[in-house]
């Protein structure tokens, strides 16, 4: 059976790869590019339909991949995401006898001994296990403070199934590495190994419970976020028992609106919660597909006092912490630099952030990347996702023409330690657009970046580089003067005329005073920013420095 499973998976992807070669590579070369383009949506829908049928029948890792793509409403056509959306709910259910056998073996007692009531019909079936409603015995319920629970039990032989699926995908990865545009930018086998490592962590329900408690502790002082509590006395490696969540699925838009909730506010809180996880906690929920996120208009969880509910009348609820991500210090620094670069529209700093994260290929044209970044900021900064999707073909074509060589080269790679972070952001983006098509991610990023700027100042990182950056936005010196002085300093220009020497002396003095003016403006704006952030001591220090710089500009040596 497992050998046949391997063959079915590899045959399916071999067919997909062959169709891509024929339609996207061969036909355009013989002058049939338009013929291929006009039929692309139909091919994508057909491929999505066939994948959905295969994943529904086989389960395992294929379900997870399909769920990932089903949430990509931001980049995939609706006909594709609609086809794959069924994989959120249409996973094949296991026979109850098999579920009972796994649960009783793990718990070391019968279901009747462990639970007062256990519903044989599952409420949800996922790729790794399936969930059943149950009730605790009165004595156990009294200890934890609630009786309604959900018991998640792993599928029989799931570890063997995952092993075969990953072997089949490893074969497909080797095929993909033969295509140079892919092999140049991603070590697909390495990415698959990282995926495998995280997947095997996901089938340890004891680890999942601990992750949930870590998340709850991180959010104990942040309002409006809830996490179900774990019943540890009824949890083992393949069985996890937790408080029941009676709430609205985040993609049930009709129920959300009927409850009087604002879909834009839900998207906003969800994104802000993830920004907190990434930049404050360095630990994030890495599986935000619609089946793992809920909203409720009333407090529904009693067993986890570490998550607060006294907010503006509704809560965002996270479940299923089998897949989590960790942000390393170096990765956090890179992401921090990226956030600050984006909010300040600083393309040079953005490229530096890319370099920190290792996403730029060696030998990339950095100056071209900076110009492209500046152009993207000018054209697209501040637009909502829907506005970006609606950008005209002419505007996109103009950008492509301007940076034709850069787009052709695409000097980016995918580091393996970013795979789940990228996957999480991709799914999150799709859910946000589904909730509110005009969702504007810039508005969500601004508060966290204000705090990052304040942290940067508090860490004494608000130094001369930042001062120069702010000053440059307010006052610009002639670039030619700077170049001339630089060449003179290095002895690359020799001038002997007395008149010329006088002019150079004047120019030098003017540039010196202009530079001090830059420092004054930078210190002034920096001090004001720190005072607004209530970092008073550092703010007053910068304002004092600004006063000294101003005195130097006004009363210093005059230009002769």
N, C-alpha and C positions, 0 to 999 in steps of 0.2 A: 504493500500500500504506500509506504513512504517513498519507494523508488518511483512509483507512478506519479506521486505528488511532485517530486523533483522535475520529472520530465514535463508535466503539464505547465509548471511555472516557466521553465526555460523556453518551451515552445511558444508560449504566449508572448514573452518579451522578444524572442527572435522575430516573430511576425511583426511586432510593433517597430522594431529597428529596421527591418527590411522595408516596411511601408514608408518610414521616414527617409530612407536612402532614395527610394524610387521617386516619391512625390516632392521632397524638399531639396534633393541634391541633383538627381538625374534630369528630371523634367525641366527645371529652370535652365540647365545647360544646353538644352536643345530648343530653346525659345518658347517653352510652354509655361513660363512663370505665372502668367495670369490664369491659365487653366488650372494650375495647382492651387493658387491662392483662392480662387472662387469656390473650390470644393473643400477648403481646409476645415470649416466649421462642421460640415457633415462627417468628415473623417474623425475629427476629435470626438464628436458625439457618439459615433459608432464604437470607437476605441473605449470610451468611458463606459458605454453600455456593456461591452464584452468584459471589461475589467470588473465591473460591478457583479456580473453573473459569476465570474470565476472566484472572486473574493467571498461572495456570499456562500458559495458552495464549499470552499476550502477553508475559510477562516484564517486563523493564525496571523502572521506578519502582514499578509496582503490586506487585511482589514485595516490595520493601522496606517498603511500607506494610503489607502483609499480615503480614510477619514481626514488625513492631512490635506489631500487635494480638494476634498469636498468643502473645506473651510476657506479656500482661496478665491473668494468672490471678488477680490480686488484685482486679480490678474487673469483668471480663467473665465472663459465665456459662461454665461448662465446655463446654457444647455449642458455643459460639462459638469458644473457643480451640482445642478439639479439631478443629474444621473447618479452622481456619487453620494448625494446626500442620504440616500437610503441606507448606506453603510453605517450611519449612526444608529440605526434601529433594526436593520434587517439581518443581524448576525444570527447564524444558525444556533438554536438552543440545544443544550445537551439533555440527554434523558435524566430524569430525576434520580433513578437508581444509581447512575454513575456519579452524580453530584453527591448523593448521600454517602456513597462509599468513600470518596475523597475526604469529605468533611469529618466523618466519624473516625477515619484513620488518623487525621491530623489532630483532632480534639481529644482523642482517646476515650470517647464516650458516645452514646447514641444521641441522635438529634433530640429525642424526647427528653433525655437527661439534661441536655444543654439548654434547651429552649422550651418555653411554655407552649409556643405555637410556631410552626414553620410552614410557610406557604410553598407548596410544591411547584407552583407556576412562577417562573422568574419574572421580575419586573423589568429586567434589562439583561442583555447578553452582549458581552464585549469580546475582543480578540483573545484575551487571556483568561477570563473567567466570566461568571454570570452572577447576578445579584437576586436575592430572594428576601421578601419581607418576613419578619419574625417578631416574636415578643419574648422578653426575658421572664424568667420565673419571678414571682413577687419579691423574694429575698434578694435576688440580684438587681432587680429594678430599684429597690429601696436604696441599695448601696450607691448606684450611679445617678439616680434622680430621674430616670425615664424608663419606659418599658418598650416603646416602639423602636425597632432597630432594623438595619439592613445587613444581611450576611452575604459576603462575596466569597465565592468558592471557585478555585481554579478548575479549568477543564482537565479531564484525564489526558495523560500523555502530552500535555502542552509543551513540555521541555523538548521532547523528541520532535514535535511538529516545528517548533521554532528553529531547532538545529537544521532540519532539512530545508526549511524556507531560506535560512541565511546562507546555506551552501548553494542553493539555486541562485540567489541574488549575487553571491560572490562570483559565480560563473558569468552572470550578466554584466557585472562590474568589469570583469576582464575584457569582455567584448567592447564595452564603452571606452575603455582606455586605449583602444586602437584608433579612436577618432581624435585627431590631434587637437581640435578646439576644446575638447573636454579634458584630455590628458594634460594639456598645458595649464589648465586652471584648477584642476581638482584631482587629488589622489583618491579616486572613488573607492578602491579597496580599503584605504585608511578610514575614510568616512564611514564605510560599512562596518568596520571594526569598532569604531566609536558607537555607532548605532547599536551594534550587538551587545557591547558592554552595558549600555544603559538599559537595553531590553531585558537582559538577564537580571539586572537589579530590580526591574519592575515585577518580576515573578516572585519576589520575596516580600510577602505581605507584612512581615514584621518590620522590615525597613520602611515600607509605605506608611505604617502607623506612626513611626518615629518622625518621618518627614512631615506628616500632618501636624504633629505636636510642635515641631520646630516652627512651622508656618504660623500656627496659632500664637506662639510666644512672640514671634516677630511683630504680629499685628495686634497685640493685646492693648496697646494704647492708641490705636487708629480706629476711628469709628466707621461703622457701616460695613464691616467685613466679618464673615462668619465661617467657621470650619466645624464639621461634625466631630464629636468626641469618639475616641476608640474605646471599646470594651475589651481591655487587655485579657481578662479572664476567659474570653471566648475567641481569642485570636492566636493563630499559629502561622507557620510559613506559607501555607496554601489556603488559609481561611482567615478572613478579617471581618470582625463584627463592629459596627459603628452606629451611631445615632442616626435615625431616619431623617431625611430631608424632605419636607413637604413644601415644595416651592415651585416656581415657574421656570421652565427651561429657558435659557437666555435667547434662544432663537424662536420661541413661541410668541411671535410678535402680536398676534391677536389677543392672547391672554395678558400680555404685558400692558397693552393699551386698555383692555377691559379693566385692569386693576388700577388704572389711572397713573401709571408710571411713565416717565419721560424717557424715551429710547435714547435720546442724545445724552441725558445725564448718566444712563447706565453705561454707555460707551465711554464716557468721560471717566467715570469712577474705575472702570475696568482697566483702562490704559494707565491711569494714575497709580493704581495698585501695582501694576507691573513695573512702572518706573521706580516705585519705592522698593520693590523686590530686587531690582537690578542694581540701583545706585546706592541704596542704604543697607540692604541685607546681604547682598552678594549670593542670594539663594532664591531660586524662582520655581514656581509651578510650571513645568515644561510641557504640559499636555492640555492646553486650554481649548480643546474641541468642545462643541456645544453641549455634549452630554455631561460635561464636568463643571459647568457654570450655571448657577441658578440665581433668581432674584425673588425676594419676598417682601410683602408690605407689612409684615409683623415679625417679631422675634419668634423664630421657629425652633431654635436649638437651645437646649437647657443644660447640656452636659459639658460645655466648654466655656468656662467663665473667662478664659483668656482672650476671647474675642468679644468685642463690644457691640451693642445693638442700639444704644441711645443716640441715634442719628436723626436724620430728617424724615423718618417714617418708613424706610425700606433698607434692605440689606443685600449685599452681593455675597453669594455663597460659593466657596470653592470645595470641590470634592476630588477624590482620586489623586493621591500624591505618589503613585508608583513611579512616575517619571518626573524627576526634578533636575534642575541644573545648578551648577555652582560657578560663580564668577571669580576667577583668579585675580590677585592684585594687579597684575600687568594688563589683564583683559579689562578690568574695571577702569584703569587709567586711560586705556585707549578709548573706551566707550564714553568716559567723562570728557575727554578731549573732543570726541566727535559731537557730543551734545552741545558743548560750549561753542564749537566751530559753527554748527548749524544755526544756533540761535543768534550768533553774532555775524553770520553770513561771511565767515572768514575761510576762504577756499584753501589758503596755505595751511591753516591749522587743521582743516579737514583732511588734507593729504597726509599731514603728520600723524593724525589719528589712524588713518588707514595703515600707515607704516607700523605704528605701534601694534596694531592688530594682526599684521602680517597678511593683509588681503591684496597687496599690490605685488605683482610679479617683479623679480629683479630686472633691472634694465629698463623699466617703464619710463616714459617721457613725463617727468614730474611737472615741467612747465606747462605742457599741453593739458595735463590733468587739472592743474590749477586754473587755467583759462576756462576749461569746460565747467569746472565747479562754479566759477564766478558767473558764467553765463546761465547755468541752471538756477543759481540763486536769484539772478535778475528776472528770469522768466517764470519760475515756478514757486519761489519762496512765498509762504503764507497761503497758498491755495489749498482748498479742501481736496480730499481724495477724489470726489466726484468731479471737481473742476479739472484736476490733473488728467483724469480719464477722458474728459471731454475736450482736451486740447486738440486743435485742428490738425489735420494731416499736413497742411502746409507748414505750420509752425514746427512740427516734428521733423519734417523733411529739411527745413532750413537749418535746424540744429545738426541733423545728420550730415548735411553738406559741409557745414562749418568745421565739424570734427570727424570727417570721413575716416582719416587714417587711424585716429584714436578708437573709433567704434569698431573698425575692422580688426584692430589688434586686441581690443578688450583686455587690457593688461591687469586683470584681476584673477585671484585664486581663492579657493575656499579652504581655510585652515580647519582641521578636523575638530579643534576644540570650540569652534563656533557653530557646529552643525545644529545642535539643539537650541542654541540661542536664536539662530536664524530661523529655524523651523517654528519656534514659539512666536517670534515677531510676525512671521508670515501668517500663521493661523489667526493671531490676534488682529492683524490688519483686516483679514477677511470678515471676522465677526463684527468688528467696528463698523465697517462699511455696510454690512447687513442690517445692523441696528439703526444706523443713521447715515444715509448716503452722503450727506454734506459734512460728515465728521471732519474736523480740522485738527490734525495731530499737533500742529504748531502750538495751539492754545494749551494742549496738555503738557507740552514739553517746557513751556516758559516757567511755570512755578518751580520745577525741579532744577532748572538751570540757574534760576536766581539764587537758589540755595547753594548750588555748586560754586557760583561766583563768590558767594559769601565765604564758603569753606576755603576756597582758593586764597582769599584775602587773609583769613584767619591763620592759614598755614604759612603766611609770609611769602606766598607765591605771587602776590600782586606787586610785582617788582617793575623794573625798568622796561621789560619787554611789553607788559600790559600797558604801562604808562605811554609808551611810544605808540602802541596800537590805538589807544583812545585819542591821543593827540593827533595821529594821522587822519582820523575821521573828522577832526575839527579844523585842522590847519595843515596844509601841505606845502612843503618847501619845494623849490624848483629842483627836479631830479638832475638836470644837467649840472647844476652847481655842485651837487654832491659828487657826481662822477668826476668833474674836473678836479675838485679838491683831493679826491681819492688818488687820481693819477699823479697829481703834484706830489702828494705824500710819498708815493712809491717811486718818484723820480722818473716817471715816464714822460713828463713834459718839461722842457727846459725853456725858460723865458728870461731875457736879460734886460729888456727895456725898462727904464725907471718908471715910465708912465704905466706900463703893464704891471709892474710890481706894486705900484700904488693901488691900482684897481683890484689886484688880487688881495692886497691887505684889507681893503674895504669889503671885498666879497667874503673873506674869511671871517671878519668881525660880524658881518651881517648874518652869515650862516650860524655862527656861534650863538648870537643872540636869538636867532630864530629857533635854534635847538633848545635853548633855555625856555623859550616861550612854549615849545612843545611840552617840555617837562612840567611847566606851570599848569598847562591845561590838563595834562594827564593826572597830576597830583590833585588838582581841584576836583575833577570829575570822579577820581577814585575815592577821595575823601567823602564827597557827597554820597556816593554809592554805599560806602561802608557805614556811614551814619544812618542811612535809610535801612540798612540791614541790621541796625542796632549793635554794630561793632564799634563802639564809641572811641575807645582808646586809639586803635589803629586809624580811625577816621580823623581824629584831631591831629595825629602825627602827620598824616598826609596833607591836611589843610595847612599845618605849620610849614611844611616843606613847600607848599604852593606859595605861601606868603614870601618865603626867602627867595624863591625863583622869580617872583614878580618884582621884588626889590632889585634883584640883579639885572632884570631887563630894563627897568625904568632908570636906575641910578648907576648902572655899570658904565664902562668906558664907551663913549659915543663914537660913532663911525666918523672918521676924519674926512 
